Amino acid sequence: MEKLVAILNEIRPEYDWENADDFIANGMLDSFDIIVLVTELESAYPISVDGSDILAENFSSLEAIADLVRKSGGIV
């Protein structure tokens, strides 16, 4: 999880990612941030995120993002 938090902090350092929830509804991540995040995840983990998985629900929390990484074949 530390690596995920570090990636999110690179994109948007102003948020406390570990204690926040519903990143999308709370305006912490927008569509551009999600594209950047997917690129960073694919660089940091040996994964390829399928376009059909780029859904708001997969980026709504740390656990949701970790689940996406796992689903894509990575280890968090």
N, CA, C and O of each residue as an XYZ file, in Angstrom:
304
protein
N       0.815     -1.206      0.000
C       0.000      0.000      0.000
C       0.856      1.268      0.000
O       0.445      2.305     -0.520
N       2.045      1.172      0.586
C       2.917      2.353      0.643
C       3.267      2.862     -0.750
O       3.326      4.069     -0.983
N       3.497      1.933     -1.670
C       3.834      2.333     -3.037
C       2.648      3.053     -3.684
O       2.834      4.040     -4.395
N       1.432      2.560     -3.439
C       0.232      3.222     -3.973
C       0.100      4.636     -3.428
O      -0.175      5.574     -4.176
N       0.295      4.783     -2.134
C       0.205      6.107     -1.508
C       1.269      7.033     -2.096
O       0.995      8.204     -2.361
N       2.474      6.519     -2.298
C       3.551      7.333     -2.877
C       3.186      7.796     -4.287
O       3.443      8.944     -4.649
N       2.595      6.918     -5.073
C       2.178      7.288     -6.432
C       1.098      8.358     -6.375
O       1.163      9.346     -7.106
N       0.107      8.168     -5.514
C      -0.965      9.162     -5.379
C      -0.412     10.497     -4.891
O      -0.867     11.554     -5.327
N       0.563     10.454     -3.994
C       1.182     11.691     -3.503
C       1.950     12.418     -4.596
O       2.047     13.645     -4.572
N       2.494     11.683     -5.549
C       3.166     12.323     -6.685
C       2.161     13.072     -7.557
O       2.455     14.144     -8.085
N       0.978     12.494     -7.697
C      -0.053     13.086     -8.554
C      -0.759     14.237     -7.851
O      -0.938     15.311     -8.425
N      -1.158     14.004     -6.607
C      -1.897     15.002     -5.832
C      -1.399     14.993     -4.388
O      -2.010     14.347     -3.537
N      -0.303     15.696     -4.092
C       0.302     15.649     -2.758
C      -0.515     16.332     -1.662
O      -0.211     16.167     -0.481
N      -1.521     17.075     -2.021
C      -2.274     17.835     -1.022
C      -3.278     17.000     -0.222
O      -3.909     17.521      0.698
N      -3.435     15.732     -0.551
C      -4.442     14.914      0.133
C      -3.817     13.875      1.054
O      -2.692     13.423      0.840
N      -4.574     13.511      2.081
C      -4.195     12.447      3.010
C      -4.861     11.162      2.517
O      -5.947     10.801      2.969
N      -4.212     10.493      1.607
C      -4.791      9.346      0.915
C      -5.123      8.194      1.851
O      -6.104      7.483      1.632
N      -4.333      8.002      2.875
C      -4.544      6.862      3.769
C      -5.784      7.010      4.638
O      -6.331      6.011      5.106
N      -6.231      8.224      4.859
C      -7.388      8.445      5.731
C      -8.601      8.982      4.986
O      -9.564      9.434      5.605
N      -8.556      8.935      3.673
C      -9.662      9.453      2.865
C     -10.412      8.296      2.217
O      -9.908      7.179      2.108
N     -11.615      8.599      1.799
C     -12.379      7.623      1.037
C     -13.144      8.344     -0.068
O     -13.235      9.572     -0.082
N     -13.678      7.577     -0.971
C     -14.444      8.080     -2.106
C     -13.703      9.193     -2.841
O     -14.175     10.325     -2.946
N     -12.536      8.830     -3.340
C     -11.641      9.784     -3.994
C     -12.315     10.552     -5.131
O     -12.043     11.735     -5.330
N     -13.185      9.887     -5.869
C     -13.833     10.519     -7.023
C     -14.902     11.499     -6.555
O     -14.897     12.664     -6.952
N     -15.812     11.032     -5.718
C     -16.918     11.881     -5.246
C     -16.414     13.091     -4.473
O     -17.036     14.153     -4.504
N     -15.295     12.936     -3.783
C     -14.738     14.042     -3.009
C     -13.827     14.951     -3.836
O     -13.223     15.881     -3.302
N     -13.730     14.681     -5.132
C     -12.953     15.544     -6.019
C     -11.447     15.412     -5.886
O     -10.704     16.284     -6.336
N     -10.993     14.332     -5.275
C      -9.558     14.138     -5.081
C      -8.868     13.672     -6.364
O      -7.697     13.973     -6.594
N      -9.599     12.941     -7.189
C      -9.090     12.487     -8.481
C     -10.098     12.854     -9.563
O     -11.303     12.667     -9.395
N      -9.592     13.376    -10.669
C     -10.462     13.620    -11.817
C     -10.027     12.688    -12.952
O      -9.119     11.876    -12.775
N     -10.663     12.802    -14.097
C     -10.386     11.871    -15.195
C      -8.932     11.949    -15.667
O      -8.331     10.922    -15.985
N      -8.372     13.138    -15.714
C      -6.965     13.275    -16.107
C      -6.061     12.591    -15.084
O      -5.115     11.897    -15.457
N      -6.351     12.785    -13.792
C      -5.558     12.141    -12.735
C      -5.604     10.622    -12.873
O      -4.599      9.946    -12.653
N      -6.762     10.089    -13.233
C      -6.907      8.638    -13.368
C      -6.034      8.118    -14.505
O      -5.404      7.070    -14.369
N      -5.990      8.834    -15.617
C      -5.135      8.419    -16.732
C      -3.666      8.446    -16.305
O      -2.911      7.523    -16.612
N      -3.268      9.493    -15.606
C      -1.890      9.581    -15.099
C      -1.631      8.438    -14.116
O      -0.576      7.805    -14.159
N      -2.591      8.177    -13.237
C      -2.449      7.112    -12.246
C      -2.287      5.752    -12.923
O      -1.430      4.964    -12.523
N      -3.089      5.470    -13.931
C      -2.973      4.197    -14.651
C      -1.573      4.060    -15.248
O      -0.956      2.999    -15.156
N      -1.083      5.117    -15.848
C       0.268      5.100    -16.422
C       1.310      4.819    -15.348
O       2.222      4.018    -15.553
N       1.171      5.480    -14.202
C       2.116      5.273    -13.095
C       2.015      3.858    -12.530
O       3.033      3.249    -12.201
N       0.793      3.331    -12.414
C       0.612      1.965    -11.911
C       1.265      0.960    -12.850
O       1.916      0.015    -12.404
N       1.090      1.168    -14.155
C       1.679      0.250    -15.127
C       3.203      0.322    -15.118
O       3.871     -0.653    -15.462
N       3.749      1.455    -14.733
C       5.206      1.585    -14.617
C       5.730      0.979    -13.322
O       6.807      0.383    -13.300
N       4.971      1.130    -12.249
C       5.424      0.689    -10.928
C       5.207     -0.801    -10.681
O       5.942     -1.420     -9.910
N       4.206     -1.372    -11.330
C       3.871     -2.784    -11.155
C       3.934     -3.456    -12.529
O       3.740     -2.792    -13.548
N       4.199     -4.746    -12.568
C       4.228     -5.435    -13.868
C       2.806     -5.752    -14.341
O       2.420     -6.918    -14.422
N       2.036     -4.714    -14.652
C       0.637     -4.902    -15.031
C       0.308     -4.098    -16.283
O       1.042     -3.202    -16.697
N      -0.824     -4.461    -16.859
C      -1.434     -3.687    -17.932
C      -2.910     -3.569    -17.571
O      -3.620     -4.573    -17.514
N      -3.370     -2.351    -17.329
C      -4.760     -2.129    -16.936
C      -5.612     -2.112    -18.196
O      -5.368     -1.330    -19.115
N      -6.599     -2.974    -18.226
C      -7.517     -3.049    -19.356
C      -8.401     -1.805    -19.388
O      -8.842     -1.322    -18.345
N      -8.653     -1.298    -20.571
C      -9.489     -0.109    -20.711
C     -10.857     -0.264    -20.085
O     -11.427      0.710    -19.593
N     -11.397     -1.483    -20.095
C     -12.723     -1.711    -19.506
C     -12.700     -1.605    -17.984
O     -13.753     -1.532    -17.350
N     -11.502     -1.598    -17.395
C     -11.370     -1.469    -15.938
C     -11.189     -0.022    -15.492
O     -11.095      0.251    -14.295
N     -11.139      0.898    -16.436
C     -10.985      2.305    -16.072
C     -12.373      2.871    -15.772
O     -12.981      3.578    -16.575
N     -12.832      2.526    -14.587
C     -14.137      2.932    -14.070
C     -13.933      3.653    -12.747
O     -13.015      3.326    -11.994
N     -14.778      4.624    -12.463
C     -14.660      5.398    -11.221
C     -14.592      4.497     -9.995
O     -13.828      4.769     -9.070
N     -15.369      3.446     -9.979
C     -15.408      2.564     -8.807
C     -14.055      1.901     -8.531
O     -13.775      1.538     -7.388
N     -13.222      1.740     -9.543
C     -11.905      1.129     -9.352
C     -10.858      2.108     -8.834
O      -9.720      1.722     -8.562
N     -11.245      3.378     -8.697
C     -10.315      4.416     -8.241
C     -10.894      5.216     -7.075
O     -10.450      6.331     -6.799
N     -11.881      4.645     -6.397
C     -12.591      5.377     -5.347
C     -11.912      5.323     -3.984
O     -12.237      6.118     -3.103
N     -10.975      4.398     -3.799
C     -10.291      4.266     -2.505
C      -8.964      3.538     -2.714
O      -8.712      2.975     -3.779
N      -8.131      3.560     -1.693
C      -6.868      2.812     -1.768
C      -7.130      1.333     -2.006
O      -6.462      0.700     -2.823
N      -8.098      0.792     -1.294
C      -8.407     -0.632     -1.433
C      -8.907     -0.958     -2.836
O      -8.551     -1.995     -3.397
N      -9.730     -0.077     -3.406
C     -10.225     -0.300     -4.771
C      -9.074     -0.285     -5.775
O      -9.038     -1.107     -6.690
N      -8.140      0.643     -5.607
C      -6.987      0.716     -6.510
C      -6.102     -0.517     -6.318
O      -5.612     -1.087     -7.293
N      -5.896     -0.926     -5.072
C      -5.104     -2.129     -4.793
C      -5.762     -3.353     -5.425
O      -5.072     -4.206     -5.982
N      -7.086     -3.447     -5.345
C      -7.810     -4.556     -5.970
C      -7.613     -4.551     -7.483
O      -7.450     -5.608     -8.094
N      -7.628     -3.369     -8.084
C      -7.405     -3.256     -9.525
C      -6.002     -3.744     -9.893
O      -5.829     -4.462    -10.878
N      -5.010     -3.354     -9.106
C      -3.637     -3.807     -9.359
C      -3.570     -5.328     -9.256
O      -2.971     -5.984    -10.107
N      -4.181     -5.885     -8.221
C      -4.182     -7.342     -8.046
C      -4.891     -8.024     -9.214
O      -4.394     -9.009     -9.760
N      -6.055     -7.494     -9.594
C      -6.838     -8.060    -10.699
C      -6.030     -8.040    -11.995
O      -6.175     -8.922    -12.842
N      -5.186     -7.034    -12.137
C      -4.370     -6.885    -13.342
C      -3.079     -7.693    -13.268
O      -2.254     -7.634    -14.181
N      -2.901     -8.451    -12.179
C      -1.756     -9.344    -12.058
C      -0.617     -8.848    -11.200
O       0.430     -9.491    -11.131
N      -0.801     -7.715    -10.542
C       0.254     -7.160     -9.703
C       0.117     -7.564     -8.250
O      -0.920     -8.081     -7.833
N       1.150     -7.330     -7.497
C       1.158     -7.598     -6.055
C       1.344     -6.269     -5.347
O       2.300     -5.538     -5.604
N       0.410     -5.969     -4.447
C       0.460     -4.697     -3.716
C       1.097     -4.930     -2.374
O       1.243     -3.993     -1.589
